[in-house]
Amino acid sequence: MAKRNIPVKKNDEITIQFEDLTHEGHGVGKLEGYPLFVPYGLPGEEAVVKVVKVNKNFGYGKLLEVKRPSPDRVEPPCDVFYKCGGCQIQHMSYDLQLQMKQNQVKNVMRKIAHMEHVPVHATLGMDDPWRYRNKVAIPVGENDGELITGFYRMRSHDIIKDMDTCVVQDEVNDRLVEAVRRIASSLGISAYDEEKHTGVLRHIMVRTGRQTNEAMIVIITRTAELPHQEELVKELTETYPTIKSIIHNVNDRRTNVIMGRKSKVLWGEEYIYDTIGDIRFAISAHSFYQINPPQTKVLYEKALEYAAITKNDVVVDAYCGIGTISLFMAQKAKKVYGVEVVPEAISDAKMNAKINGITNTEFVVGQAEKVMPWWKAQGLRPDVIVVDPPRKGCEVDFLEAMIGMQPKRIVYVSCNPSTLARDLRILEDGGYETKEVQPIDMFPQSMHVECVALMSRVDE
Ligand code: SAH
């Protein structure tokens, strides 16, 4: 191939027009066909950009000045938006955010799934796309002998010091984080030092049930002991009556994973409760629970609509967490089987079935890719299968077992469009047809997008 002529060098300052957006929300401009990706650039804008990196087929630029702003450029309400790695697209109007997410899903359906013809609907967004998160896990550091909490600066592990609120976080959680930080600081508890692997307090996690207002605080330390734990608990519980559970979790490894495996209850219950629709859920510290309550309802309603369950149907809910989707389906189905790898989540799921008087469910702890082939070998032939895997998608063994079970319909819930598209392709080759894909905005202001896809079996 002829050597490509790269029209820019590092540190050049150039004027460029943005034509498109990457899936990370970066503006894409071209110079003589050579694409330059520029964070915070918006389509239609003309801008002055400094070239910061030059690769063979594309480069990166830094936005210096927007000469002609897009009508979709908005002032980010967060003071630390341009430093923080949490949100990526607060500078975009919400309409453009929704459109970008739909396009991203369309792109992977074309490029990865090779299913250009499948309808990808407009993203279902929120009326108020702020302060939606019900859970925060924030790192703790030290500055001038005081504890500080703040998210990491982009692509680093430096804590942003001047961060006192997070605009996508429930205010109640913001206040509880601040309370734990302040009280721990006054008690002289030290912060964990990542480089030296010394110090005590690593992260503070808070989760509040949006409907019940019940809060759980998880204090994550490197050390097996939490110094001054009685004073800490006393002051927190006397001042903040919504706290229903305080958990101490120990993570003594050098790792980016926030929680360790060992937890103990310092005060109150092992779980908090929340409700979605007419079902009540117990949620413990290690269990996954959707972070955007209003959109969770939208997501589950869509999954239920696609599942179209009737009263004689047998259903599998794979990657079921605390049994949220399972219990909604159990209200309509003959029987629901759930599988999930986190043991605490399965014990929550069993308890959730019980407290809601639901008796037609069976929950199993294990890896979905092991349990599905086993269920298949046992002769289980579900009518409908719902899957909701983590970002890496499903294992091939899992997909093959699912195809072998020959359900009428598969409902695939996904937080990563690329692995969704990859897996839909495999299922399609196994005799299923993708009918439609619905993107849902679970994570406004961030580049992430959730999807629900409906597949049905092609009858020979
Ligand atoms: N459907 C649930 C949970 C979805 S999150 C809800 O809406 O709340 C994905 C879940 O998959 C998590 O609970 C995670 O613990 C679980 N998980 C991750 N890898 C798994 C695997 N290999 N097998 C089974 N479950 C897995």
Boltz pocket constraint, residues with backbone or C-beta under 6 A from the ligand:
constraints:
  - pocket:
      binder: B
      contacts: [[A, 287], [A, 288], [A, 289], [A, 290], [A, 318], [A, 319], [A, 320], [A, 321], [A, 322], [A, 323], [A, 324], [A, 325], [A, 339], [A, 340], [A, 341], [A, 342], [A, 345], [A, 366], [A, 367], [A, 368], [A, 369], [A, 388], [A, 389], [A, 390]]
      max_distance: 6.0
